[in-house]
């Protein structure tokens, strides 16, 4: 745990811990390092709380309380018989989930953004500027005011493919790759971005390969266009894949605490033909022992899904094709609307 992370953990604790976090008591800070660094207690629940925006399920609870939700499923059982039964019971709500998902992909899960969008149909310019000021302070405080919007635009346009750091640094105007990579690391450390590593079929990260990079909330992808006239708007297919990736990463961390901070949650797979499986299996604890997460391919489609499922079917023989609004549970690779899949993940 880095010093800044440790200070945040301590910030809301009792006065002794608060003095440690503030650095006003060097003895307290030294003791906090000894007590907490590498440790987080031994309780049955989550021991370290991460402040992240609402996931889609919480968004629905806040904004669509009458929409029925499926029971939360383990990430390794998304294509199980029980999950299929829960989804089948919601077949008549597919359109409602689709519309709610598009709203979520527009406003994201920051509580104030959700409230403003639900009340007025848009997030206020004041809050957008607040978010941009936070990112600028964390990521690039000494650069020009357009540096962070340009960085977010560049990432949002490339989220669905492995990121070529050298080429992207040049395209976005950075003088060298190292400077660009430091900005990426700052985004990840601020929980504004999430890395998705290439993995083998048994879930191991492949060293030396390019990673995908997802922003962790849809509103971060909208910030450039909404605050800097002329910058492009994000595309819904990329936003849908991004939101699913983040939902899966959060679920993995929920079942195996510490994976998010360790930058070891999700992955993608390369196919023999040079294609990719968006979210390949990763190892995760299960009720009966270690297991793998269900493979997921994200496609923003509402027709012709069987052809799109061939790649994941050929690779794994089962899995989920996350669609825009198709629900078809009669095949080993099942078509499930992305918002329903996100709801299953919790």
Secondary structure, DSSP 8 states (H G I E B T S, - for coil): --HHHHHHHHTTS-HHHHHHHHTS-HHHHHHHHHHHTT-----SS-SS-------HHHHHHHH-TTS-------TT-TTSHHHHHHHHTTGGGHHHHHHHHHHHHHH-S-HHHHHHHHHHSS--HHHHHHHHHHHHHHH-TTS-TTHHHHHHHHHHTTTTS---HHHHHHHTT-SSHHHHHHHHHHHHHTTSEEEEEEB-TTS-B-TT---EEEESSHHHHHHHHHHSTTS----HHHHHHHHHHHHHHHHHHHHSTTTTTTT-S-EEEE-TTS-EESB---EEEETTEEEE---EEE---SS-HHHHTHHHHHHHS-EEEEESS--B-SSSEEEEEHHHHHHHH-
